[in-house]
Amino acid sequence: MIALTERTLSGWGGYQPLSCSVAEPSSRGQLRRILDSQVEHPHVLARGLGRSYGDSAVCRGGTVLLQGNADRILSFDRATGLVRCEAGVTLADLIQVCLPRGWFLPTTPGTKFVTVGGAIAADVHGKNHHVDGTFGRWIRRLTLLLADGSERVCGPDQDGDLFWATVGGMGLTGYIVEAEIQMRPCTTAYFRVDYRRHRNLDATLAAMEETDSDYRYSVGWIDCLARGRHLGRSVLMLGNDARAEDLSAQQADHPFTVAPKNRKSVPIYFPNMALNRLSVSLFNEVYFAAHPDRSSIVDFDTYFYPLDSIHHWNRIYGRRGFVQYQALFPPGTAEKGLRAVLETLGRFGLASFLAVIKRSGPANPAPLSYLYPGYTLALDIPNVGERMLEMVRQLDKILLHEGGRLYLAKDSLMSEDTFRAMYPRRDEFLAVKRRVDPGNRFVSEQARRVGLIVTS
Ligand SMILES: Cc1cc2nc3c(=O)[nH]c(=O)nc-3n(C[C@H](O)[C@H](O)[C@H](O)COP(=O)(O)OP(=O)(O)OC[C@H]3O[C@@H](n4cnc5c(N)ncnc54)[C@H](O)[C@@H]3O)c2cc1C
């Protein structure tokens, strides 16, 4: 019998932690035995590194399955860049093994501390969605353990419905045990980044559109407290892979080696009042001033993972935590929708010092995958109780009105009605879930809240 422990779990935002039973299977056999014992484990859910912000890796009354023992890279073909690994392997592990051999992640979220299982389940995206799509596009094959304990292999060309429902399916179709990932060739561990300041939202959006075909990577920081003619002022960070000849002599000696960063840590939860309008506005002034237009060669860690250098940075939001709100708008309504979101933030005075804008390209076949062509704005919103909830309700209305949608990996609060309106392919997903998990063995708090469960 596998040992269960009670743990208080939440997502990265630390919003509303819950007590859950947790197990860490040591082998696939043990995992299968858990799935076989339906009476003891009526509900199960895989959990990666808990970097989703809300309650998608939390399951009250079920067994949350950790993957600390599923962290092996099973094979890596350095000629083709194809990696086969267990789902608990992290993106940091993949970089460590593949980068020195000239292969990088085909796409990556803003932290490398996520598992392959979590990256597939959320179908994560990076700064290069407009060019390279999501993580799911680079998965050649998956091995899943289904609710009845059976093992199933699927891929884009093998049981495609199950494959695409699992990509972006937030762990609700089965337990991913293994994946094959196509890495992308690179010639250095560095990127050529152009930093460009823009004075307002119109200029920011125009610049993103104009530069789309010139840069593989595109991301911007937005000053969400700027008002009036400066509303939406930003610093865009536009990047391409650096070539060997772009590097300094010192870098060129070891083009795939980046000195490890001195990681800082936030050792305690900050008091709830530490992040207020004044402190965020000061931060924003300093950040904007510190980023004049310039071009630099920066290593992958600096460009893709600035927050990873601060361990437990989420504690600056205090014990009440925060929610993340990632809004996607189609191109036709993006300017209007983003303006309304920024104005609403300003009215409520609930400032987010991390406000990130990205451009997205075509959607993939996965029914729950988040992105379609448009612009996304991701905001961290401190949990100040009812005022935060009221603001989120108003933001939801804006999104619904402008044809926008929220990202499941970031969501903590979306209602079932809102989810149904934002994800019109929900029934296609549920048809697959009905086929492989009619009894809702795989369930999360988020699935219960947004109605991603099979009903009879
Ligand atoms: C600082 C930061 C920056 C981020 N930036 C981005 C970004 O730029 N783009 C983006 O897309 N996301 C981003 N994210 C979100 C993050 O990439 C996703 O939430 C990702 O899913 C987290 O992976 P995880 O391993 O921590 O999974 P968890 O958060 O533990 O779980 C997420 C989901 O995956 C499921 N899951 C995990 N393992 C398995 C498995 N083996 N089988 C089946 N289901 C599984 C869980 O059940 C859950 O539903 C960011 C998060 C942080 C904290």
The ligand as a Tripos MOL2 file, in Angstrom:
@<TRIPOS>MOLECULE
LIG
   53    58     1     0     0
SMALL
NO_CHARGES

@<TRIPOS>ATOM
      1 C1          6.8440   32.6110  -13.1570 C.3       1 LIG1
      2 C2          5.9150   31.8450  -14.0650 C.ar      1 LIG1
      3 C3          5.8960   32.1650  -15.4070 C.ar      1 LIG1
      4 C4          5.0620   31.4520  -16.2680 C.ar      1 LIG1
      5 N1          5.0630   31.8000  -17.5910 N.ar      1 LIG1
      6 C5          4.2740   31.1280  -18.4460 C.ar      1 LIG1
      7 C6          4.3010   31.4330  -19.8350 C.ar      1 LIG1
      8 O1          5.0340   32.3130  -20.2910 O.2       1 LIG1
      9 N2          3.5120   30.6960  -20.6650 N.ar      1 LIG1
     10 C7          2.7130   29.6900  -20.1960 C.ar      1 LIG1
     11 O2          2.0340   29.0450  -21.0020 O.2       1 LIG1
     12 N3          2.6650   29.3940  -18.8830 N.ar      1 LIG1
     13 C8          3.4180   30.0830  -18.0040 C.ar      1 LIG1
     14 N4          3.3890   29.7600  -16.6680 N.ar      1 LIG1
     15 C9          2.4760   28.6830  -16.2230 C.3       1 LIG1
     16 C10         3.1470   27.3130  -16.2190 C.3       1 LIG1
     17 O3          3.9900   27.1470  -17.3310 O.3       1 LIG1
     18 C11         2.0580   26.2270  -16.3110 C.3       1 LIG1
     19 O4          1.0950   26.4160  -15.3310 O.3       1 LIG1
     20 C12         2.5960   24.7960  -16.2030 C.3       1 LIG1
     21 O5          1.5150   23.9230  -16.4260 O.3       1 LIG1
     22 C13         3.1730   24.4980  -14.8250 C.3       1 LIG1
     23 O6          3.7670   23.2060  -14.8320 O.3       1 LIG1
     24 P1          3.9350   22.3530  -13.5080 P.3       1 LIG1
     25 O7          4.8820   21.2540  -13.7780 O.co2     1 LIG1
     26 O8          4.2850   23.2470  -12.3640 O.co2     1 LIG1
     27 O9          2.4760   21.7560  -13.3420 O.3       1 LIG1
     28 P2          1.3850   21.9550  -12.1960 P.3       1 LIG1
     29 O10         1.1560   23.4020  -12.0080 O.co2     1 LIG1
     30 O11         1.7400   21.1550  -11.0120 O.co2     1 LIG1
     31 O12         0.1240   21.3100  -12.9310 O.3       1 LIG1
     32 C14        -0.4910   21.9740  -14.0180 C.3       1 LIG1
     33 C15        -1.4830   21.0340  -14.6990 C.3       1 LIG1
     34 O13        -0.7480   19.9740  -15.3100 O.3       1 LIG1
     35 C16        -1.3010   18.7220  -14.9360 C.3       1 LIG1
     36 N5         -0.2240   17.7360  -14.9520 N.ar      1 LIG1
     37 C17         1.0000   17.8410  -14.3870 C.ar      1 LIG1
     38 N6          1.7000   16.7090  -14.6130 N.ar      1 LIG1
     39 C18         0.9060   15.8800  -15.3310 C.ar      1 LIG1
     40 C19         1.0480   14.5670  -15.8410 C.ar      1 LIG1
     41 N7          2.1560   13.8380  -15.6660 N.pl3     1 LIG1
     42 N8          0.0060   14.0190  -16.4930 N.ar      1 LIG1
     43 C20        -1.1340   14.7090  -16.6950 C.ar      1 LIG1
     44 N9         -1.3270   15.9530  -16.2290 N.ar      1 LIG1
     45 C21        -0.3100   16.5410  -15.5550 C.ar      1 LIG1
     46 C22        -1.8760   18.9710  -13.5490 C.3       1 LIG1
     47 O14        -2.8690   18.0130  -13.2290 O.3       1 LIG1
     48 C23        -2.4350   20.3680  -13.7110 C.3       1 LIG1
     49 O15        -3.7050   20.3410  -14.2800 O.3       1 LIG1
     50 C24         4.2100   30.4300  -15.7730 C.ar      1 LIG1
     51 C25         4.2210   30.1170  -14.4020 C.ar      1 LIG1
     52 C26         5.0660   30.8130  -13.5540 C.ar      1 LIG1
     53 C27         5.0680   30.4840  -12.0840 C.3       1 LIG1
@<TRIPOS>BOND
     1     1     2 1
     2     2     3 ar
     3     2    52 ar
     4     3     4 ar
     5     4     5 ar
     6     4    50 ar
     7     5     6 ar
     8     6     7 ar
     9     6    13 1
    10     7     8 2
    11     7     9 ar
    12     9    10 ar
    13    10    11 2
    14    10    12 ar
    15    12    13 ar
    16    13    14 ar
    17    14    15 1
    18    14    50 ar
    19    15    16 1
    20    16    17 1
    21    16    18 1
    22    18    19 1
    23    18    20 1
    24    20    21 1
    25    20    22 1
    26    22    23 1
    27    23    24 1
    28    24    25 2
    29    24    26 1
    30    24    27 1
    31    27    28 1
    32    28    29 2
    33    28    30 1
    34    28    31 1
    35    31    32 1
    36    32    33 1
    37    33    34 1
    38    33    48 1
    39    34    35 1
    40    35    36 1
    41    35    46 1
    42    36    37 ar
    43    36    45 ar
    44    37    38 ar
    45    38    39 ar
    46    39    40 ar
    47    39    45 ar
    48    40    41 1
    49    40    42 ar
    50    42    43 ar
    51    43    44 ar
    52    44    45 ar
    53    46    47 1
    54    46    48 1
    55    48    49 1
    56    50    51 ar
    57    51    52 ar
    58    52    53 1
@<TRIPOS>SUBSTRUCTURE
     1 LIG1         1 GROUP 0 **** ****
